[in-house]
């Protein structure tokens, strides 16, 4: 489980990442990214840079879909 500081960091990572890839506010893919971010963190990846790299690798799978949503 994440403490308050970790949750704030994860939220910032999610917000920053979604902004970078063009996912506005309640974009449907944002929830997918959030779930993946939590899974990465729960799996032991806690560095913001490492999380971003992992998200970049999975985002290739849905970036094409973002253009049609």
Secondary structure by P-SEA (a helix, b strand, c coil): cccaaaaaaaaaaaaaaaaaacccccccaaaaaaaaaaaaaaaccccaaaaaaaaaaaacccaaaaaac
